[in-house]
Amino acid sequence: MHNPSVPVPVKRLPHFEGLELPAYATEGAAGMDVLSAEDVTLAPGARHAIATGLAMAIPHGYEIQVRPRSGLALKHGVTVPNTPGTIDSDYRGELKVILINHGDTTFEIRRGDRVAQLVLAPVTQATWLPVDELDDTARGEGGFGSTGGVVSLGN
């Protein structure tokens, strides 16, 4: 079954000139590759909000999630630190991708490089229901690591 596409109005800012809109690399891709609209040198440990040259009007009831590209993460240690980043439906400014270099060498980003993936996702907003007691579960109040962990650590 094919999911219907959702139109997202997109504004190309002046520094986007000559670049391609985000696109799906394959028919089954969940994320669209988004390009850098600037040259950036990321030193080891450095972070930068990469300009994309795009602003958009995400439909109400949706968000765009900004996710790392697996190749950049594996090969270079470059990733999105707030994964997934969220672009809210009422934001109208430029989409920027925060990247961090966890690698041990400087990483060069050139204008036109694919820097992240964008995933359009539905959003369900919560309403709080104050109660005096919560239902019991097998886990109960077990917190971090309570359901198991790394075999080599004995958890």
Secondary structure as the mmCIF struct_conf table of DSSP 4:
data_model
#
loop_
_struct_conf.conf_type_id
_struct_conf.id
_struct_conf.beg_label_comp_id
_struct_conf.beg_label_asym_id
_struct_conf.beg_label_seq_id
_struct_conf.end_label_comp_id
_struct_conf.end_label_asym_id
_struct_conf.end_label_seq_id
HELX_LH_PP_P HELX_LH_PP_P1 HIS A 2 SER A 5
STRN STRN1 VAL A 10 ARG A 12
HELX_RH_3T_P HELX_RH_3T_P1 PRO A 14 PHE A 16
TURN_TY1_P TURN_TY1_P1 GLU A 17 GLY A 18
HELX_LH_PP_P HELX_LH_PP_P2 LEU A 19 PRO A 22
STRN STRN2 ALA A 23 TYR A 24
BEND BEND1 ALA A 25 THR A 26
TURN_TY1_P TURN_TY1_P2 GLU A 27 GLY A 28
BEND BEND2 ALA A 30 GLY A 31
STRN STRN3 MET A 32 LEU A 35
BEND BEND3 ALA A 37 GLU A 38
STRN STRN4 VAL A 40 LEU A 42
TURN_TY1_P TURN_TY1_P3 PRO A 44 GLY A 45
STRN STRN5 ARG A 47 MET A 56
HELX_LH_PP_P HELX_LH_PP_P3 ILE A 58 PRO A 59
TURN_TY1_P TURN_TY1_P4 HIS A 60 GLY A 61
STRN STRN6 TYR A 62 ARG A 67
HELX_RH_AL_P HELX_RH_AL_P1 SER A 70 HIS A 76
STRN STRN7 VAL A 78 THR A 79
TURN_TY1_P TURN_TY1_P5 PRO A 81 ASN A 82
BEND BEND4 THR A 83 PRO A 84
STRN STRN8 GLY A 85 ILE A 87
TURN_TY1_P TURN_TY1_P6 SER A 89 ASP A 90
BEND BEND5 GLY A 93 GLY A 93
STRN STRN9 GLU A 94 ASN A 101
BEND BEND6 GLY A 103 THR A 105
STRN STRN10 PHE A 107 ILE A 109
TURN_TY1_P TURN_TY1_P7 ARG A 111 GLY A 112
STRN STRN11 ARG A 114 PRO A 122
BEND BEND7 ASP A 132 ASP A 132
BEND BEND8 ALA A 138 ARG A 139
TURN_TY1_P TURN_TY1_P8 GLY A 140 GLU A 141
TURN_TY1_P TURN_TY1_P9 PHE A 144 THR A 147
HELX_RH_3T_P HELX_RH_3T_P2 VAL A 151 LEU A 153
TURN_TY1_P TURN_TY1_P10 GLY A 154 GLY A 154
#
